[in-house]
């Protein structure tokens, strides 16, 4: 439920990432997890103690998802399962859940998350976005695919897939392409039984709003929050595509957002390191006056 309050924005900790991505709130630990893609790290920040821990990863992880016992990670060569990380120790051995065959060797996974039924969705992209190559795909990992060691490509012709999110009832899927030549957010009807998106249509043309569409989240009211990369905003759109508000973030390249905190009333926002901006690459906590939804757990 929305409250009429002035949003506050503050930095959490002193962590700085090359590309902070895929923040996920772990209610059981009262902690925020996220990944630094080029830094090849998994981060955790404890809400109450403020302690931050990080673990080295063998590949770049574009996005992560909670599993029943550990974390799923969409990396460069596939999707892996990591055991629960322990402070002061190395991350345990990773189990490969699925291998992906990219169109080129210089590709990796980027944005992704679980749907409300626990299927893991993640998109791929070419490292060098200046090439503008539409070789990215959106993949789905469900229990059947994981048993076969594969992921299923569902949508193609993507340059930089981003903004993946699902409505509270799970029946609408959102997806963006943040490349400068596109800057579009689509909505799909979503079959919750089969995990199939259909009836694709333009939800938001971000060419009409500040910033390129990056990572996103949906709140308990069904509104869609999207990071306006390059413009230093997080925008909230209503389910009918109307811009409801924009909150300024104190760095120009916010990357992805997720609701968390004990009351799910904090919007955590990661960012990308640039130039001499001392706050770039930091992670921020926003109190927007609305609450979010619990993050689904991967079902294998």
C-alpha positions as semicolon CSV with decimal commas, in nm:
position;residue;x (nm);y (nm);z (nm)
1;X;0,000;0,000;0,000
2;X;0,130;0,343;-0,092
3;X;0,199;0,601;0,179
4;X;0,239;0,969;0,103
5;X;0,592;1,018;0,230
6;X;0,898;1,185;0,088
7;X;1,136;0,908;-0,021
8;X;1,476;0,890;0,145
9;X;1,786;0,762;-0,035
10;X;2,103;0,655;0,145
11;X;2,409;0,450;0,065
12;X;2,452;0,119;0,246
13;X;2,803;0,022;0,351
14;X;3,110;0,118;0,151
15;X;3,095;-0,161;-0,107
16;X;3,174;-0,059;-0,464
17;X;3,109;-0,279;-0,767
18;X;3,212;-0,258;-1,129
19;X;2,855;-0,354;-1,223
20;X;2,630;-0,420;-0,924
21;X;2,345;-0,644;-1,037
22;X;2,064;-0,874;-0,929
23;X;1,991;-0,764;-0,570
24;X;1,786;-1,028;-0,387
25;X;1,648;-0,997;-0,035
26;X;1,694;-1,311;0,177
27;X;1,426;-1,289;0,447
28;X;1,564;-1,581;0,646
29;X;1,900;-1,410;0,687
30;X;1,766;-1,053;0,686
31;X;2,034;-0,981;0,430
32;X;2,072;-0,847;0,078
33;X;2,264;-1,051;-0,181
34;X;2,384;-0,923;-0,518
35;X;2,657;-0,979;-0,774
36;X;2,939;-0,770;-0,915
37;X;2,955;-0,888;-1,273
38;X;3,308;-0,786;-1,386
39;X;3,442;-0,822;-1,031
40;X;3,329;-1,187;-1,031
41;X;3,195;-1,158;-0,677
42;X;2,888;-1,249;-0,478
43;X;2,807;-0,991;-0,210
44;X;2,599;-1,010;0,108
45;X;2,504;-0,721;0,337
46;X;2,335;-0,782;0,672
47;X;2,050;-0,541;0,739
48;X;2,094;-0,520;1,117
49;X;2,470;-0,551;1,166
50;X;2,575;-0,372;0,848
51;X;2,840;-0,639;0,791
52;X;2,933;-0,700;0,429
53;X;3,087;-1,022;0,301
54;X;3,194;-1,122;-0,048
55;X;3,295;-1,442;-0,225
56;X;3,500;-1,488;-0,542
57;X;3,328;-1,653;-0,838
58;X;3,496;-1,852;-1,118
59;X;3,296;-1,670;-1,388
60;X;3,097;-1,350;-1,423
61;X;2,747;-1,394;-1,279
62;X;2,486;-1,177;-1,449
63;X;2,204;-1,269;-1,213
64;X;2,126;-1,492;-0,917
65;X;1,821;-1,660;-0,768
66;X;1,751;-1,813;-0,429
67;X;1,732;-2,190;-0,420
68;X;1,606;-2,407;-0,136
69;X;1,964;-2,465;-0,022
70;X;2,198;-2,214;-0,180
71;X;2,199;-1,988;-0,485
72;X;2,148;-2,038;-0,856
73;X;2,378;-1,824;-1,071
74;X;2,352;-1,751;-1,442
75;X;2,715;-1,713;-1,542
76;X;2,917;-1,709;-1,863
77;X;2,889;-2,073;-1,967
78;X;2,565;-2,179;-1,801
79;X;2,362;-2,186;-1,484
80;X;2,520;-2,316;-1,165
81;X;2,407;-2,396;-0,812
82;X;2,622;-2,273;-0,524
83;X;2,589;-2,393;-0,164
84;X;2,500;-2,137;0,105
85;X;2,801;-1,907;0,147
86;X;2,975;-1,886;0,483
87;X;3,155;-1,574;0,604
88;X;3,532;-1,606;0,611
89;X;3,542;-1,909;0,382
90;X;3,559;-1,966;0,009
91;X;3,239;-2,037;-0,173
92;X;3,181;-2,411;-0,191
93;X;3,203;-2,605;-0,519
94;X;2,948;-2,511;-0,785
95;X;2,716;-2,766;-0,941
96;X;2,639;-2,710;-1,310
97;X;2,262;-2,715;-1,365
98;X;2,265;-2,636;-1,734
99;X;2,501;-2,544;-2,017
100;X;2,421;-2,272;-2,269
101;X;2,547;-2,257;-2,628
102;X;2,603;-1,894;-2,719
103;X;2,600;-1,761;-3,075
104;X;2,949;-1,617;-3,010
105;X;3,216;-1,691;-2,752
106;X;3,208;-1,332;-2,620
107;X;2,866;-1,360;-2,455
108;X;2,734;-1,398;-2,102
109;X;2,415;-1,398;-1,903
110;X;2,280;-1,065;-1,785
111;X;1,954;-0,976;-1,607
112;X;1,717;-1,240;-1,471
113;X;1,500;-1,365;-1,185
114;X;1,248;-1,634;-1,090
115;X;0,882;-1,621;-1,186
116;X;0,618;-1,663;-0,913
117;X;0,621;-2,041;-0,969
118;X;0,997;-2,074;-0,917
119;X;1,123;-2,097;-1,276
120;X;1,453;-1,915;-1,334
121;X;1,458;-1,675;-1,630
122;X;1,779;-1,511;-1,756
123;X;1,885;-1,329;-2,070
124;X;2,215;-1,329;-2,260
125;X;2,410;-1,056;-2,437
126;X;2,734;-0,986;-2,623
127;X;3,002;-0,836;-2,395
128;X;3,067;-0,540;-2,622
129;X;2,732;-0,361;-2,635
130;X;2,870;-0,103;-2,880
131;X;2,839;-0,372;-3,150
132;X;2,461;-0,365;-3,112
133;X;2,428;-0,732;-3,206
134;X;2,078;-0,881;-3,150
135;X;2,216;-1,221;-3,053
136;X;2,084;-1,231;-2,699
137;X;1,812;-1,472;-2,590
138;X;1,586;-1,509;-2,291
139;X;1,618;-1,854;-2,136
140;X;1,395;-2,047;-1,895
141;X;1,521;-2,303;-1,645
142;X;1,253;-2,516;-1,483
143;X;1,275;-2,847;-1,300
144;X;1,238;-3,053;-1,617
145;X;1,511;-2,860;-1,799
146;X;1,743;-2,880;-1,499
147;X;1,705;-3,258;-1,486
148;X;1,812;-3,268;-1,851
149;X;2,098;-3,021;-1,794
150;X;1,961;-2,766;-2,040
151;X;1,797;-2,426;-2,057
152;X;1,518;-2,345;-2,302
153;X;1,548;-2,040;-2,528
154;X;1,207;-1,872;-2,537
155;X;1,268;-1,522;-2,681
156;X;1,547;-1,415;-2,918
157;X;1,657;-1,104;-3,112
158;X;1,766;-0,924;-2,793
159;X;2,066;-0,693;-2,765
160;X;2,079;-0,622;-2,390
161;X;1,791;-0,803;-2,213
162;X;1,694;-0,635;-1,887
163;X;1,401;-0,532;-1,672
164;X;1,264;-0,883;-1,615
165;X;0,979;-0,883;-1,362
166;X;0,641;-1,044;-1,295
167;X;0,311;-0,900;-1,177
168;X;0,189;-0,995;-0,828
169;X;-0,045;-1,262;-0,969
170;X;0,230;-1,386;-1,203
171;X;0,013;-1,346;-1,512
172;X;0,211;-1,060;-1,668
173;X;0,579;-1,076;-1,755
174;X;0,786;-0,763;-1,821
175;X;1,108;-0,750;-2,024
176;X;1,318;-0,463;-2,156
177;X;1,601;-0,415;-2,400
178;X;1,825;-0,142;-2,262
179;X;2,042;-0,095;-2,570
180;X;2,047;0,266;-2,688
181;X;1,899;0,165;-3,024
182;X;1,589;0,015;-2,856
183;X;1,509;0,135;-2,502
184;X;1,176;-0,048;-2,497
185;X;0,991;-0,230;-2,216
186;X;0,750;-0,502;-2,325
187;X;0,467;-0,671;-2,140
188;X;0,354;-1,027;-2,210
189;X;0,061;-1,231;-2,095
190;X;0,208;-1,522;-1,901
191;X;0,078;-1,878;-1,871
192;X;0,164;-1,962;-1,511
193;X;0,110;-2,336;-1,566
194;X;0,353;-2,378;-1,856
195;X;0,579;-2,078;-1,805
196;X;0,499;-1,944;-2,152
197;X;0,489;-1,570;-2,234
198;X;0,264;-1,461;-2,522
199;X;0,081;-1,155;-2,658
200;X;0,391;-0,936;-2,659
201;X;0,324;-0,562;-2,670
202;X;0,504;-0,236;-2,593
203;X;0,449;-0,143;-2,229
204;X;0,679;0,161;-2,206
205;X;0,881;0,340;-2,473
206;X;1,169;0,465;-2,260
207;X;1,283;0,693;-2,540
208;X;1,017;0,926;-2,397
209;X;1,156;0,912;-2,041
210;X;1,494;0,987;-1,879
211;X;1,738;0,698;-1,889
212;X;1,770;0,361;-2,058
213;X;1,562;0,080;-1,903
214;X;1,782;-0,140;-1,685
215;X;1,688;-0,371;-1,397
216;X;1,339;-0,370;-1,248
217;X;1,107;-0,483;-0,969
218;X;0,733;-0,496;-0,907
219;X;0,571;-0,371;-0,586
220;X;0,270;-0,506;-0,396
221;X;0,040;-0,267;-0,585
222;X;0,149;-0,419;-0,916
223;X;0,349;-0,112;-1,019
224;X;0,672;-0,158;-1,216
225;X;0,995;0,005;-1,094
226;X;1,271;0,044;-1,353
227;X;1,621;0,188;-1,320
228;X;1,677;0,476;-1,561
229;X;2,040;0,409;-1,649
230;X;2,246;0,715;-1,753
231;X;1,984;0,948;-1,601
232;X;2,017;0,866;-1,230
233;X;1,652;0,779;-1,166
234;X;1,431;0,494;-1,061
235;X;1,089;0,527;-1,224
236;X;0,759;0,381;-1,107
237;X;0,500;0,295;-1,373
238;X;0,144;0,186;-1,304
239;X;0,015;-0,138;-1,462
240;X;-0,143;0,068;-1,741
241;X;0,195;0,221;-1,832
242;X;0,153;0,562;-1,669
243;X;0,460;0,722;-1,510
244;X;0,368;0,757;-1,144
245;X;0,689;0,902;-1,002
246;X;1,065;0,926;-1,046
247;X;1,314;0,908;-0,759
248;X;1,663;1,052;-0,806
249;X;1,958;0,825;-0,722
250;X;2,288;1,002;-0,640
251;X;2,476;0,843;-0,927
252;X;2,395;0,843;-1,297
253;X;2,393;0,467;-1,363
254;X;2,154;0,277;-1,135
255;X;2,151;-0,084;-1,252
256;X;1,883;-0,292;-1,079
257;X;1,641;-0,264;-0,791
258;X;1,472;-0,503;-0,549
259;X;1,246;-0,469;-0,248
260;X;1,371;-0,588;0,087
261;X;1,416;-0,503;0,453
262;X;1,214;-0,655;0,739
263;X;0,892;-0,498;0,611
264;X;0,977;-0,523;0,239
265;X;0,949;-0,144;0,240
266;X;1,303;-0,068;0,124
267;X;1,398;-0,052;-0,243
268;X;1,763;-0,151;-0,280
269;X;1,934;-0,013;-0,589
270;X;2,270;-0,128;-0,726
271;X;2,478;0,079;-0,966
272;X;2,765;0,080;-1,215
273;X;3,114;0,223;-1,162
274;X;3,200;0,519;-1,385
275;X;3,478;0,777;-1,405
276;X;3,550;0,981;-1,095
277;X;3,201;0,958;-0,939
278;X;3,269;0,837;-0,583
279;X;2,914;0,703;-0,540
280;X;2,908;0,506;-0,864
281;X;2,916;0,132;-0,809
282;X;2,756;0,178;-0,466
283;X;2,435;0,020;-0,341
284;X;2,153;0,240;-0,211
285;X;1,849;0,200;0,012
286;X;1,536;0,393;-0,087
287;X;1,225;0,429;0,128
288;X;0,962;0,492;-0,141
289;X;0,651;0,459;0,076
290;X;0,536;0,133;-0,082
291;X;0,608;-0,232;-0,011
292;X;0,735;-0,507;-0,234
293;X;0,679;-0,881;-0,264
294;X;0,889;-1,174;-0,137
295;X;1,135;-1,298;-0,395
296;X;1,040;-1,644;-0,526
297;X;1,267;-1,942;-0,468
298;X;1,392;-2,160;-0,753
299;X;1,209;-2,495;-0,765
300;X;1,420;-2,780;-0,898
